[in-house]
Amino acid sequence: MSDSAHRPPLAVFDIDNTLSDTAHRQHFLERRPRDWTGFFGAALDDPPLARGVALALESAAECEVVYLTGRPERCRADTLEWLERHGLPEGRVWMRGDRDRRPARTTKLEVLRRLARGREVRMLVDDDELVVQAARAAGFRVLHADWTADSPALKDAQEREGRT
C-alpha cells in the first residue's frame, strides 16, 4: 500500500472571501492605480466568514486542510497569523510567487493538479467563479463559496491582473 493510502484526503480552501471577509479593503482596488500594498496590508484586519471557517473546521475531522490562495508569498507571515488567530486548522499554505501575475484559475489549477498526483483532493472551496469552473472542468469536486457579496474590482484583479 502506498504512503498516500494512509494519509487523509485533502480539503483545499481559498482564503479571501472564502474564509476572510475582504469588504473593508476593497476600496484599495477601486482606485487607479490600484493600491496593492494597502490591499494586502489590511488583510490582517479581515473579519472571519463564519460559514467558511465552520466548513474548514468540519472538514478537519476527516481531511487534512490546506490553503490555496492567490495572495503573494510576501503576505505569508500575515496570512499565517490571521489563520491562527481565527482558530483555523493548521495546514500548508500555497501562495503565488510575488511576481506571478497569471490568472487565479491558472495558478490554482496548477497547484490542485500537483496535490492530486499524490493525494485525494476531496474538495476545493473557492469564491472565484472562474477558478470554480476550471477546477470542475478538470474533474475536481468544488464548493462555490458564494457567501460574500461580489466585488467587481476583486474579480477584475483575480482575472486580469493575477494579483489575488
N, C-alpha and C positions, 0 to 999 in steps of 0.2 A: 504494500500500500504506500502511495506517495505521501510526502510530508503535507501536501496541500489537502489531502483527505482528512487529516487530523485537525486541521485548522478551521475555525468557524468561517462562514461566508462573510463577505464584506457588505456593509451598508454605507454608501457613499453620500455625503451631504455637502452641498454648496453652503456658503456662509451668508453672503449679503442677500437680504430679502428672502432668505430661507430660514436661517437661524437668528439673524440680526436685522433690525429694522433700520434701514438707511435713510428714511424720510427726512430726518433732521439735517442731513448733509447733502441732499440733492441740489441745493442752491449753488453749490460749488461747480456743478456740471451744467447749470443753466446759463452761465455767462460765457463769453468768448474773450480770450481763450479760456478753456476750462482750467479750473484750479485743482489739479490732481493732488498736489501736496496738501491742500486744505481738505479735500475729499477724503483721502486716506488717513490724514492726521486726526480727523474727527471720528474715526471708526471705533476707537476705544469707548466712546460715549454712546454707541448704539444700544438701544434697549433690546432685550431678547424678544423673540417672537415665540409666544407660548406654544403654538401648535408645532412649530419646527423643533423646539427644544424637547417637548414631550415625545415626539416621534423618535428623536435621536436617543433619548433615554430608554424608551421601549425597545428600540432596535438593539441596544447593547445587551439585552437579555439573551439574544440568540446569535448576534452578529458582532464582528469587530467593526467598530465605527471608524471611518476615515473621512477626512475632509478634503474636498476638491474645490478650490476657489480660484477665481480669476485675479485675485489680489496679487500684486507683485511681491517677489521674495523680500524686498526691503521692509515689508509690513509684517514679517514673521513674528517678531517679538510682541508687537501689539496684538496680533491675532491670537497667539498662544495665551497671552494674559487674559484677553476677552473670553476665550473658551473656558479657561479655568475659573474665572470669576463668576461665570454664569452656570457652573456646575455641569458642563457638558462632558461626555465620556472622553477619556484620553484616547488619542488616536493620531496616526500620522497625518500631517497636513501637507497636501500637494498644492504648490503655488506656481504661478507662471514666473519665468525669468524676468528680471527688471526691464529688459529691452524687448521682450516678446510682445509683439503687437498683433498677433494673429487673432482672429475671432474666437470667442469663448467656445463656440461649437466645435472648432478645430482642436484647440488645445485640450479641452476636457475629454473629447472623444479619444484623443491620443493616449491620455493617461488611463482612461477606462479600459481601453484595449490592452494596455500594458498590465494593468491589475488583473484582468480576466485571463491572462496567459497562465497565471499561477494559482488563482483562487476563483471561487464562485463569487460573482458580484450579484448579490441578492437584489439590490435596488440602488438606484440613483435618485436623490431628491434634489430638485433644482427649480428655480423660478424662471429661468430664461427659456422662453418658448422655442427658440432655435436650437438650444442645447438639448431640450427635451425631444424635439423632433429628430435630431441627428442621432441621439442615443437610442431612441426607439427604433429608428430605421436600421441601426446596427445590431439590433436584437437584444438590447438591454431592457430590463424592467425599470420603468421610470414612474416616479410620482411627481406630478407637476405641483410645485409649491406655489399655489395661487392665493395664498392668504395675505398678501400685501397689495397695496394699490400699485397700479402700473406707473412707471416713471419713464416717459419718452426719452428724457435725457440719459438715463441709465441704459436703456435698451440701445440707444444710438452708440453709447460708449462701448458697450459689450460687443456690438456687431461691427461697427466701422473703425473704432479706434483700438480695439483689442486691449482695453485697459482694466477691465474688471470681469 
